[in-house]
Amino acid sequence: MAKTNFSYEKRQRELEKKRKAEEKAKRKAEAKNHPGGEGQEMTADGAEDADAEISADAQETQTP
């Protein structure tokens, strides 16, 4: 029986956390550069796009 490669899974989780942190920092920087209503609209649009990408990535990584 094959063993699970836990180090690979851990690395993938770390990369996902890093990507999410970078996206969050980018959204914060945009909000800081565009105070008022402009930054909020961009954040909402970006969040929807990011969720769609995460869903696609999650489906790929969950295949056995």
C-alpha positions in Angstrom: 0.0 0.0 0.0 1.3 3.5 -0.9 2.2 6.0 1.8 0.8 9.5 1.9 3.3 12.2 1.1 2.7 14.5 4.0 5.6 16.8 3.2 4.1 17.5 -0.3 0.6 18.3 1.3 2.2 20.5 3.9 4.2 22.5 1.3 1.0 23.0 -0.7 -0.8 24.3 2.3 2.1 26.7 3.0 2.1 27.9 -0.6 -1.7 28.5 -0.4 -1.3 30.5 2.9 1.5 32.6 1.3 -0.6 33.3 -1.8 -3.6 34.3 0.3 -1.4 36.6 2.5 0.0 38.3 -0.6 -3.5 38.8 -2.0 -4.7 40.3 1.3 -1.7 42.7 1.4 -2.4 43.7 -2.2 -6.0 44.5 -1.4 -5.0 46.5 1.7 -2.5 48.5 -0.4 -5.2 49.2 -3.0 -7.7 50.2 -0.4 -5.0 52.5 1.1 -4.3 54.1 -2.2 -8.0 54.5 -3.1 -9.8 55.7 0.0 -13.5 55.9 0.1 -15.9 53.8 -2.0 -13.5 53.0 -4.9 -11.3 50.6 -2.8 -14.4 48.7 -1.5 -15.7 48.0 -4.9 -12.4 46.7 -6.1 -12.0 44.5 -3.1 -15.5 42.9 -3.6 -14.7 42.2 -7.2 -11.3 40.8 -6.4 -12.7 38.6 -3.6 -15.2 37.0 -6.0 -12.5 36.3 -8.6 -10.2 34.9 -5.9 -12.9 32.6 -4.6 -13.5 31.2 -8.1 -9.8 30.5 -8.5 -9.6 28.9 -5.0 -12.5 26.6 -5.9 -10.8 25.5 -9.1 -7.5 24.9 -7.3 -9.2 23.0 -4.5 -10.8 20.7 -7.0 -7.5 19.9 -8.7 -5.7 19.2 -5.5 -8.5 16.9 -4.1 -8.4 14.4 -6.9 -7.1 11.0 -5.6 
